[in-house]
Amino acid sequence: MKVLVTGATSGLGRNAVEFLCQKGISVRATGRNEAMGKLLEKWAQSLFRRI
């Protein structure tokens, strides 16, 4: 299964991405906060890939 999560740089979207990745689901994530996106990318390089 593949899932697209919008608003992944904060709040519910961020939690959804973390939960889905822990379940082994392929996730694409988008968000408007570039700085938070870069921070998340460093935090979870194995979970997130910048596109």
Gaussian input, Z-matrix of N, CA and C with variables (Angstrom, degrees):
# hf/3-21g

backbone

0 1
 N
 C     1     B1
 C     2     B2     1     A1
 N     3     B3     2     A2     1     D1
 C     4     B4     3     A3     2     D2
 C     5     B5     4     A4     3     D3
 N     6     B6     5     A5     4     D4
 C     7     B7     6     A6     5     D5
 C     8     B8     7     A7     6     D6
 N     9     B9     8     A8     7     D7
 C    10    B10     9     A9     8     D8
 C    11    B11    10    A10     9     D9
 N    12    B12    11    A11    10    D10
 C    13    B13    12    A12    11    D11
 C    14    B14    13    A13    12    D12
 N    15    B15    14    A14    13    D13
 C    16    B16    15    A15    14    D14
 C    17    B17    16    A16    15    D15
 N    18    B18    17    A17    16    D16
 C    19    B19    18    A18    17    D17
 C    20    B20    19    A19    18    D18
 N    21    B21    20    A20    19    D19
 C    22    B22    21    A21    20    D20
 C    23    B23    22    A22    21    D21
 N    24    B24    23    A23    22    D22
 C    25    B25    24    A24    23    D23
 C    26    B26    25    A25    24    D24
 N    27    B27    26    A26    25    D25
 C    28    B28    27    A27    26    D26
 C    29    B29    28    A28    27    D27
 N    30    B30    29    A29    28    D28
 C    31    B31    30    A30    29    D29
 C    32    B32    31    A31    30    D30
 N    33    B33    32    A32    31    D31
 C    34    B34    33    A33    32    D32
 C    35    B35    34    A34    33    D33
 N    36    B36    35    A35    34    D34
 C    37    B37    36    A36    35    D35
 C    38    B38    37    A37    36    D36
 N    39    B39    38    A38    37    D37
 C    40    B40    39    A39    38    D38
 C    41    B41    40    A40    39    D39
 N    42    B42    41    A41    40    D40
 C    43    B43    42    A42    41    D41
 C    44    B44    43    A43    42    D42
 N    45    B45    44    A44    43    D43
 C    46    B46    45    A45    44    D44
 C    47    B47    46    A46    45    D45
 N    48    B48    47    A47    46    D46
 C    49    B49    48    A48    47    D47
 C    50    B50    49    A49    48    D48
 N    51    B51    50    A50    49    D49
 C    52    B52    51    A51    50    D50
 C    53    B53    52    A52    51    D51
 N    54    B54    53    A53    52    D52
 C    55    B55    54    A54    53    D53
 C    56    B56    55    A55    54    D54
 N    57    B57    56    A56    55    D55
 C    58    B58    57    A57    56    D56
 C    59    B59    58    A58    57    D57
 N    60    B60    59    A59    58    D58
 C    61    B61    60    A60    59    D59
 C    62    B62    61    A61    60    D60
 N    63    B63    62    A62    61    D61
 C    64    B64    63    A63    62    D62
 C    65    B65    64    A64    63    D63
 N    66    B66    65    A65    64    D64
 C    67    B67    66    A66    65    D65
 C    68    B68    67    A67    66    D66
 N    69    B69    68    A68    67    D67
 C    70    B70    69    A69    68    D68
 C    71    B71    70    A70    69    D69
 N    72    B72    71    A71    70    D70
 C    73    B73    72    A72    71    D71
 C    74    B74    73    A73    72    D72
 N    75    B75    74    A74    73    D73
 C    76    B76    75    A75    74    D74
 C    77    B77    76    A76    75    D75
 N    78    B78    77    A77    76    D76
 C    79    B79    78    A78    77    D77
 C    80    B80    79    A79    78    D78
 N    81    B81    80    A80    79    D79
 C    82    B82    81    A81    80    D80
 C    83    B83    82    A82    81    D81
 N    84    B84    83    A83    82    D82
 C    85    B85    84    A84    83    D83
 C    86    B86    85    A85    84    D84
 N    87    B87    86    A86    85    D85
 C    88    B88    87    A87    86    D86
 C    89    B89    88    A88    87    D87
 N    90    B90    89    A89    88    D88
 C    91    B91    90    A90    89    D89
 C    92    B92    91    A91    90    D90
 N    93    B93    92    A92    91    D91
 C    94    B94    93    A93    92    D92
 C    95    B95    94    A94    93    D93
 N    96    B96    95    A95    94    D94
 C    97    B97    96    A96    95    D95
 C    98    B98    97    A97    96    D96
 N    99    B99    98    A98    97    D97
 C   100   B100    99    A99    98    D98
 C   101   B101   100   A100    99    D99
 N   102   B102   101   A101   100   D100
 C   103   B103   102   A102   101   D101
 C   104   B104   103   A103   102   D102
 N   105   B105   104   A104   103   D103
 C   106   B106   105   A105   104   D104
 C   107   B107   106   A106   105   D105
 N   108   B108   107   A107   106   D106
 C   109   B109   108   A108   107   D107
 C   110   B110   109   A109   108   D108
 N   111   B111   110   A110   109   D109
 C   112   B112   111   A111   110   D110
 C   113   B113   112   A112   111   D111
 N   114   B114   113   A113   112   D112
 C   115   B115   114   A114   113   D113
 C   116   B116   115   A115   114   D114
 N   117   B117   116   A116   115   D115
 C   118   B118   117   A117   116   D116
 C   119   B119   118   A118   117   D117
 N   120   B120   119   A119   118   D118
 C   121   B121   120   A120   119   D119
 C   122   B122   121   A121   120   D120
 N   123   B123   122   A122   121   D121
 C   124   B124   123   A123   122   D122
 C   125   B125   124   A124   123   D123
 N   126   B126   125   A125   124   D124
 C   127   B127   126   A126   125   D125
 C   128   B128   127   A127   126   D126
 N   129   B129   128   A128   127   D127
 C   130   B130   129   A129   128   D128
 C   131   B131   130   A130   129   D129
 N   132   B132   131   A131   130   D130
 C   133   B133   132   A132   131   D131
 C   134   B134   133   A133   132   D132
 N   135   B135   134   A134   133   D133
 C   136   B136   135   A135   134   D134
 C   137   B137   136   A136   135   D135
 N   138   B138   137   A137   136   D136
 C   139   B139   138   A138   137   D137
 C   140   B140   139   A139   138   D138
 N   141   B141   140   A140   139   D139
 C   142   B142   141   A141   140   D140
 C   143   B143   142   A142   141   D141
 N   144   B144   143   A143   142   D142
 C   145   B145   144   A144   143   D143
 C   146   B146   145   A145   144   D144
 N   147   B147   146   A146   145   D145
 C   148   B148   147   A147   146   D146
 C   149   B149   148   A148   147   D147
 N   150   B150   149   A149   148   D148
 C   151   B151   150   A150   149   D149
 C   152   B152   151   A151   150   D150

   B1=1.4450
   B2=1.5225
   B3=1.3178
   B4=1.4608
   B5=1.5185
   B6=1.3357
   B7=1.4628
   B8=1.5248
   B9=1.3261
   B10=1.4598
   B11=1.5212
   B12=1.3318
   B13=1.4625
   B14=1.5191
   B15=1.3239
   B16=1.4604
   B17=1.5211
   B18=1.3191
   B19=1.4593
   B20=1.5189
   B21=1.3285
   B22=1.4604
   B23=1.5223
   B24=1.3189
   B25=1.4632
   B26=1.5213
   B27=1.3334
   B28=1.4638
   B29=1.5235
   B30=1.3012
   B31=1.4564
   B32=1.5137
   B33=1.3146
   B34=1.4567
   B35=1.5260
   B36=1.3217
   B37=1.4627
   B38=1.5154
   B39=1.3128
   B40=1.4671
   B41=1.5257
   B42=1.3228
   B43=1.4617
   B44=1.5245
   B45=1.3241
   B46=1.4649
   B47=1.5255
   B48=1.3281
   B49=1.4638
   B50=1.5229
   B51=1.3111
   B52=1.4636
   B53=1.5313
   B54=1.3212
   B55=1.4625
   B56=1.5259
   B57=1.3254
   B58=1.4611
   B59=1.5266
   B60=1.3241
   B61=1.4620
   B62=1.5259
   B63=1.3241
   B64=1.4624
   B65=1.5208
   B66=1.3219
   B67=1.4665
   B68=1.5264
   B69=1.3441
   B70=1.4509
   B71=1.5155
   B72=1.3185
   B73=1.4599
   B74=1.5268
   B75=1.3230
   B76=1.4616
   B77=1.5287
   B78=1.3338
   B79=1.4660
   B80=1.5219
   B81=1.3132
   B82=1.4674
   B83=1.5168
   B84=1.3159
   B85=1.4598
   B86=1.5212
   B87=1.3229
   B88=1.4598
   B89=1.5187
   B90=1.3184
   B91=1.4559
   B92=1.5140
   B93=1.3152
   B94=1.4645
   B95=1.5180
   B96=1.3245
   B97=1.4545
   B98=1.5325
   B99=1.3266
   B100=1.4645
   B101=1.5265
   B102=1.3274
   B103=1.4630
   B104=1.5264
   B105=1.3276
   B106=1.4601
   B107=1.5255
   B108=1.3176
   B109=1.4602
   B110=1.5183
   B111=1.3241
   B112=1.4625
   B113=1.5232
   B114=1.3258
   B115=1.4603
   B116=1.5272
   B117=1.3279
   B118=1.4630
   B119=1.5208
   B120=1.3175
   B121=1.4606
   B122=1.5269
   B123=1.3298
   B124=1.4597
   B125=1.5238
   B126=1.3177
   B127=1.4665
   B128=1.5197
   B129=1.2936
   B130=1.4650
   B131=1.5216
   B132=1.3050
   B133=1.4610
   B134=1.5213
   B135=1.3043
   B136=1.4606
   B137=1.5246
   B138=1.3286
   B139=1.4596
   B140=1.5174
   B141=1.3261
   B142=1.4562
   B143=1.5165
   B144=1.3235
   B145=1.4632
   B146=1.5211
   B147=1.3180
   B148=1.4623
   B149=1.5252
   B150=1.3501
   B151=1.4668
   B152=1.5054
   A1=108.48
   A2=115.73
   A3=122.49
   A4=108.18
   A5=116.37
   A6=121.67
   A7=109.61
   A8=116.61
   A9=122.78
   A10=107.63
   A11=116.52
   A12=121.67
   A13=108.06
   A14=116.63
   A15=120.87
   A16=108.40
   A17=116.39
   A18=120.03
   A19=112.10
   A20=116.86
   A21=121.36
   A22=114.48
   A23=118.45
   A24=119.51
   A25=113.15
   A26=117.45
   A27=118.78
   A28=111.00
   A29=114.55
   A30=122.61
   A31=116.54
   A32=114.80
   A33=122.46
   A34=112.47
   A35=117.16
   A36=120.31
   A37=112.32
   A38=116.29
   A39=121.01
   A40=110.56
   A41=116.23
   A42=120.46
   A43=111.30
   A44=116.70
   A45=120.92
   A46=110.47
   A47=117.20
   A48=121.10
   A49=110.27
   A50=116.71
   A51=120.53
   A52=110.78
   A53=117.10
   A54=122.17
   A55=111.28
   A56=116.67
   A57=121.13
   A58=111.56
   A59=116.98
   A60=120.75
   A61=111.05
   A62=116.37
   A63=120.08
   A64=111.27
   A65=117.18
   A66=122.28
   A67=112.02
   A68=116.76
   A69=121.09
   A70=114.53
   A71=116.83
   A72=121.84
   A73=109.38
   A74=116.49
   A75=122.10
   A76=109.07
   A77=116.23
   A78=121.12
   A79=110.82
   A80=115.97
   A81=123.29
   A82=104.93
   A83=116.48
   A84=120.13
   A85=110.75
   A86=116.07
   A87=121.92
   A88=108.84
   A89=115.39
   A90=120.62
   A91=109.86
   A92=116.16
   A93=120.44
   A94=112.99
   A95=117.90
   A96=121.80
   A97=109.41
   A98=116.67
   A99=121.45
   A100=112.07
   A101=117.45
   A102=120.44
   A103=110.66
   A104=117.34
   A105=120.73
   A106=110.15
   A107=117.04
   A108=120.84
   A109=111.94
   A110=116.37
   A111=120.59
   A112=110.66
   A113=116.88
   A114=121.10
   A115=110.62
   A116=116.73
   A117=120.76
   A118=111.21
   A119=116.31
   A120=120.77
   A121=110.68
   A122=117.10
   A123=120.91
   A124=110.77
   A125=116.32
   A126=122.12
   A127=111.45
   A128=116.61
   A129=119.54
   A130=111.42
   A131=117.17
   A132=120.49
   A133=111.63
   A134=117.03
   A135=119.32
   A136=112.02
   A137=117.51
   A138=120.80
   A139=112.50
   A140=117.49
   A141=122.02
   A142=110.62
   A143=116.44
   A144=122.52
   A145=106.47
   A146=116.43
   A147=121.15
   A148=109.78
   A149=117.41
   A150=121.37
   A151=110.61
   D1=142.88
   D2=175.92
   D3=-122.57
   D4=138.89
   D5=-177.01
   D6=-131.19
   D7=139.45
   D8=172.47
   D9=-106.32
   D10=125.25
   D11=178.42
   D12=-114.86
   D13=122.72
   D14=174.92
   D15=-95.57
   D16=153.52
   D17=-179.60
   D18=71.42
   D19=34.31
   D20=-172.89
   D21=-79.78
   D22=-3.06
   D23=-177.45
   D24=-90.38
   D25=0.07
   D26=177.10
   D27=-161.18
   D28=164.60
   D29=171.13
   D30=52.25
   D31=-135.29
   D32=-175.40
   D33=-60.38
   D34=-40.13
   D35=179.66
   D36=-60.95
   D37=-43.21
   D38=179.04
   D39=-63.67
   D40=-43.91
   D41=178.57
   D42=-64.91
   D43=-37.85
   D44=179.12
   D45=-63.32
   D46=-43.54
   D47=179.32
   D48=-61.28
   D49=-46.91
   D50=-179.91
   D51=-60.06
   D52=-46.33
   D53=-179.68
   D54=-61.58
   D55=-48.42
   D56=-177.87
   D57=-63.64
   D58=-41.12
   D59=178.92
   D60=-64.38
   D61=-38.72
   D62=178.05
   D63=-64.22
   D64=-27.36
   D65=178.54
   D66=-85.36
   D67=-0.39
   D68=177.78
   D69=83.03
   D70=16.15
   D71=-179.36
   D72=-88.20
   D73=137.28
   D74=178.39
   D75=-72.96
   D76=123.85
   D77=-173.83
   D78=-123.60
   D79=134.63
   D80=166.66
   D81=-109.23
   D82=135.17
   D83=-175.71
   D84=-128.92
   D85=141.35
   D86=175.54
   D87=-127.27
   D88=157.04
   D89=177.04
   D90=-165.68
   D91=164.55
   D92=-177.91
   D93=-95.65
   D94=-18.78
   D95=-175.79
   D96=-91.51
   D97=96.60
   D98=-175.88
   D99=-62.28
   D100=-39.82
   D101=-179.64
   D102=-62.82
   D103=-43.43
   D104=178.71
   D105=-68.07
   D106=-35.55
   D107=176.72
   D108=-60.58
   D109=-42.36
   D110=178.03
   D111=-66.26
   D112=-38.99
   D113=177.98
   D114=-63.95
   D115=-44.85
   D116=177.92
   D117=-63.31
   D118=-37.17
   D119=179.34
   D120=-61.99
   D121=-42.50
   D122=177.37
   D123=-67.70
   D124=-39.16
   D125=-177.39
   D126=-64.64
   D127=-38.29
   D128=-173.94
   D129=-136.34
   D130=62.07
   D131=-177.78
   D132=-58.67
   D133=-28.88
   D134=179.17
   D135=-78.41
   D136=-17.37
   D137=-177.85
   D138=-100.90
   D139=-31.32
   D140=-174.90
   D141=-115.79
   D142=143.75
   D143=173.82
   D144=-133.36
   D145=121.93
   D146=-178.00
   D147=-70.53
   D148=129.73
   D149=179.21
   D150=-121.23

